[in-house]
Amino acid sequence: MSEAKAPNDWPQPYRLMDAQPYWEALSDDRLTFQRCADCEQAVWPAHSVCTHCGASGLSWEQSGGHGTVYSYSTIMRGPTPVWSAIAPYTVGFVRMDEGYFLFTQIEGEPDDIAIGGEVSVRFVRRGEQKLPVFTLVTSDEEG
């Protein structure tokens, strides 16, 4: 899976204003999310009020970068030339240890990826933006 692409080939994510701290943290290889001060639930994607209780007391926390595969799909033909260059690739939802779900790319051989599989984050530059990509945790990495 090559990452040597021209900077402007990768489509850039749409940035919601509430998520600006998230994008800034990614630039420093940090994965962040919001937590509600009232109900203590993790909130993602970013909002100005808690999606669980409606409170406005949201703060940013750093994620440990670990989770499990909740669902996934392997893409065999990319929708654009830049995505076609790395096909097949897998995307899916990761249930983060902090209790929120993140839609992301999951690296690994498609036959090795499974629901419930442990993953950890790494950061890749795609165009002008760093993004979180998750890799499978192997048994020799655990512990």
C-alpha positions as a Python dict, from the first residue, in 0.01 Angstrom:
ca = {
    (1, 'M'): (0, 0, 0),
    (2, 'S'): (194, 292, -128),
    (3, 'E'): (158, 634, 24),
    (4, 'A'): (379, 818, -227),
    (5, 'K'): (105, 1025, -387),
    (6, 'A'): (108, 1381, -512),
    (7, 'P'): (-16, 1611, -230),
    (8, 'N'): (-330, 1725, -410),
    (9, 'D'): (-440, 1382, -537),
    (10, 'W'): (-610, 1280, -212),
    (11, 'P'): (-958, 1419, -152),
    (12, 'Q'): (-959, 1632, 162),
    (13, 'P'): (-1209, 1579, 444),
    (14, 'Y'): (-1491, 1822, 505),
    (15, 'R'): (-1416, 2011, 826),
    (16, 'L'): (-1700, 2101, 1059),
    (17, 'M'): (-1626, 2406, 1273),
    (18, 'D'): (-1695, 2214, 1596),
    (19, 'A'): (-1421, 1966, 1504),
    (20, 'Q'): (-1134, 2214, 1455),
    (21, 'P'): (-949, 2092, 1771),
    (22, 'Y'): (-966, 1737, 1630),
    (23, 'W'): (-798, 1840, 1303),
    (24, 'E'): (-532, 2040, 1486),
    (25, 'A'): (-451, 1744, 1713),
    (26, 'L'): (-411, 1512, 1414),
    (27, 'S'): (-137, 1741, 1286),
    (28, 'D'): (55, 1651, 1606),
    (29, 'D'): (-19, 1275, 1577),
    (30, 'R'): (-283, 1291, 1848),
    (31, 'L'): (-633, 1145, 1824),
    (32, 'T'): (-895, 1339, 2023),
    (33, 'F'): (-1267, 1328, 2095),
    (34, 'Q'): (-1515, 1515, 2312),
    (35, 'R'): (-1652, 1412, 2651),
    (36, 'C'): (-1956, 1557, 2827),
    (37, 'A'): (-1892, 1703, 3172),
    (38, 'D'): (-2253, 1628, 3279),
    (39, 'C'): (-2319, 1269, 3166),
    (40, 'E'): (-1952, 1173, 3107),
    (41, 'Q'): (-2032, 1010, 2771),
    (42, 'A'): (-1785, 1026, 2483),
    (43, 'V'): (-1915, 1238, 2195),
    (44, 'W'): (-1811, 1186, 1834),
    (45, 'P'): (-1841, 1337, 1580),
    (46, 'A'): (-1778, 1675, 1738),
    (47, 'H'): (-2080, 1881, 1843),
    (48, 'S'): (-2151, 2201, 2033),
    (49, 'V'): (-2387, 2015, 2271),
    (50, 'C'): (-2384, 1661, 2406),
    (51, 'T'): (-2569, 1420, 2178),
    (52, 'H'): (-2659, 1206, 2482),
    (53, 'C'): (-2800, 1461, 2730),
    (54, 'G'): (-2802, 1800, 2554),
    (55, 'A'): (-2556, 1966, 2794),
    (56, 'S'): (-2314, 2224, 2656),
    (57, 'G'): (-2017, 2130, 2876),
    (58, 'L'): (-1804, 1939, 2626),
    (59, 'S'): (-1429, 1913, 2662),
    (60, 'W'): (-1161, 1758, 2442),
    (61, 'E'): (-968, 1449, 2555),
    (62, 'Q'): (-690, 1253, 2395),
    (63, 'S'): (-772, 899, 2292),
    (64, 'G'): (-539, 612, 2370),
    (65, 'G'): (-573, 512, 2005),
    (66, 'H'): (-695, 156, 2067),
    (67, 'G'): (-1021, -13, 1985),
    (68, 'T'): (-1193, -306, 1819),
    (69, 'V'): (-1337, -353, 1473),
    (70, 'Y'): (-1714, -302, 1492),
    (71, 'S'): (-1791, -340, 1119),
    (72, 'Y'): (-1594, -325, 797),
    (73, 'S'): (-1600, -356, 421),
    (74, 'T'): (-1316, -422, 181),
    (75, 'I'): (-1320, -205, -130),
    (76, 'M'): (-1193, -391, -435),
    (77, 'R'): (-1212, -102, -685),
    (78, 'G'): (-1140, 251, -570),
    (79, 'P'): (-1378, 529, -677),
    (80, 'T'): (-1095, 757, -798),
    (81, 'P'): (-745, 692, -935),
    (82, 'V'): (-577, 768, -602),
    (83, 'W'): (-798, 518, -416),
    (84, 'S'): (-765, 264, -698),
    (85, 'A'): (-389, 276, -650),
    (86, 'I'): (-421, 128, -297),
    (87, 'A'): (-711, -114, -366),
    (88, 'P'): (-802, -343, -217),
    (89, 'Y'): (-840, -144, 104),
    (90, 'T'): (-1069, -177, 403),
    (91, 'V'): (-1282, 83, 576),
    (92, 'G'): (-1508, 43, 874),
    (93, 'F'): (-1618, 149, 1218),
    (94, 'V'): (-1380, 108, 1510),
    (95, 'R'): (-1527, 107, 1860),
    (96, 'M'): (-1271, 306, 2053),
    (97, 'D'): (-1182, 200, 2409),
    (98, 'E'): (-1319, 536, 2528),
    (99, 'G'): (-1670, 442, 2406),
    (100, 'Y'): (-1715, 621, 2074),
    (101, 'F'): (-1714, 496, 1715),
    (102, 'L'): (-1479, 623, 1445),
    (103, 'F'): (-1516, 554, 1072),
    (104, 'T'): (-1169, 496, 933),
    (105, 'Q'): (-942, 294, 710),
    (106, 'I'): (-831, -37, 860),
    (107, 'E'): (-501, -171, 733),
    (108, 'G'): (-432, -539, 700),
    (109, 'E'): (-496, -832, 474),
    (110, 'P'): (-873, -847, 416),
    (111, 'D'): (-887, -1211, 535),
    (112, 'D'): (-714, -1113, 862),
    (113, 'I'): (-965, -839, 955),
    (114, 'A'): (-1255, -955, 1170),
    (115, 'I'): (-1528, -802, 1382),
    (116, 'G'): (-1392, -778, 1735),
    (117, 'G'): (-1032, -767, 1617),
    (118, 'E'): (-806, -535, 1813),
    (119, 'V'): (-663, -234, 1630),
    (120, 'S'): (-442, 63, 1709),
    (121, 'V'): (-399, 400, 1541),
    (122, 'R'): (-119, 528, 1326),
    (123, 'F'): (-119, 857, 1138),
    (124, 'V'): (-73, 900, 764),
    (125, 'R'): (-54, 1214, 555),
    (126, 'R'): (-316, 1217, 283),
    (127, 'G'): (-273, 1531, 81),
    (128, 'E'): (-252, 1828, 316),
    (129, 'Q'): (-408, 1646, 613),
    (130, 'K'): (-288, 1378, 852),
    (131, 'L'): (-555, 1116, 918),
    (132, 'P'): (-593, 828, 1161),
    (133, 'V'): (-562, 482, 1007),
    (134, 'F'): (-592, 168, 1215),
    (135, 'T'): (-376, -142, 1200),
    (136, 'L'): (-439, -486, 1342),
    (137, 'V'): (-281, -562, 1676),
    (138, 'T'): (-94, -890, 1657),
    (139, 'S'): (-53, -1122, 1953),
    (140, 'D'): (317, -1028, 1990),
    (141, 'E'): (215, -658, 2023),
    (142, 'E'): (-26, -730, 2309),
    (143, 'G'): (78, -733, 2666),
}
